[in-house]
Amino acid sequence: MTRHLQSTPAQSHFLLEIRALAQLEHKNIARLLDGGVTPGGLTYVAMEYIEGRRLDSFCDELAVSIEHVLQLILQLCSAVDYVHSPGMTYWDDVGGAGKLSLLISS
């Protein structure tokens, strides 16, 4: 965990995001199972586990058609659009690496 999440304002913001995540119901977004702050002040998130692999690996290994790739991208866009709907806010640091991890499931 990053040190900034151990501060009270950051924990408050984190808990707001947990409440927002708990409201997400979309077929292409993993469900939040639990999240919060431990008595010791550590933040945690437990999400649904979905077996998957990288999109590029999936496409390369199965030699999928461009039509199939576009269908997968539309699923991705649908999930991103849902998360960005009015009233839904979030922040994402993905390890501070500036990378976005997405899982597309069918």
N, C-alpha and C positions, 0 to 999 in steps of 0.2 A: 504494500500500500504506500502511496505517496504521502509525504509528511503533511501536505496542505489539507488532506482529508481528516487529519486528526484535530483540526481546529473546530471550534463550535460553529462558526458561520458555514464552513464547508460541510460539516455534518448535517446542518439544517438544510442546506441546498441538496445534499445527497438524499436525504429523507423525502424531500419534495419530488425528486426524480424517481425514487422507488415507488411512491404513490402513483406517479404518472405511468410508470412501467406496468404496474399492477392493473391498470385500466386497458392496456393494449390487448386487443383481441383481433388477430389477423392470421390467416392461414399460413403466411410466410414469415411470421415473426415468432421466435421462441418465447414461450411463456415464462413469466417471472414466477418462481416457486416461493422465494423468501428473500428478504433483504432487510438490513437494518444496521444498528450499531450495537456492538457487544458492550457488556458492563465495563470492559477495559478500554472502550473508546475506539475499537477497530470497526471499520465499516465492512460489510459483506453483501454479496449478491449471489443467490443460487437460482440458476435458470434451467429450464428444460434442456436436457441433452438431446441433440439431434445429430445422428450419424451423417457425415457429409465429407465432401472433399472440395478442393479448390475448383472454381469454375473452369479455369484454363486447363487443368489436369483432366477434369471430367470431359470436356470437349475434345481434347487431344486423344484421350484413351478410347473414346467411343466414336471418334470421327463423326460427330454430330453435324447435321446440316445447318446452314445459316438460318433457316427457318426455326429450327429448334433453339438455337442460340438466342434468337430474337424473342422467342416465347419466354425463355428464362430471364432475359433482360426486362421484359414486361412484368414478370412476377416481382423482380427486384424493384422496379419503378413503382409498382402498386404498393409495396411495403413501405418504401421511402415516402411516397405521397401520403400514406396513412399516418405515418409518424409525424409528418410536417403539417397535418391538418390543424385547423384553428384550435387553440387551447392546448396543444401538445408541444411541450418543449423538452429538450434533453441536452446533455453535453456528453462528449465522448473523447477520451484521451488515449485509448487503446495502447497503453504502455508508454505513452509519450512519444511514440515513433511516428505519429502522423499517418498511421495506416488505418484503413477501415476494413473490418472483418465482417463479411456477410455470408450467410448460409442460405442457399436457395433450395427449398425442398419441394417435392411434388406430392 
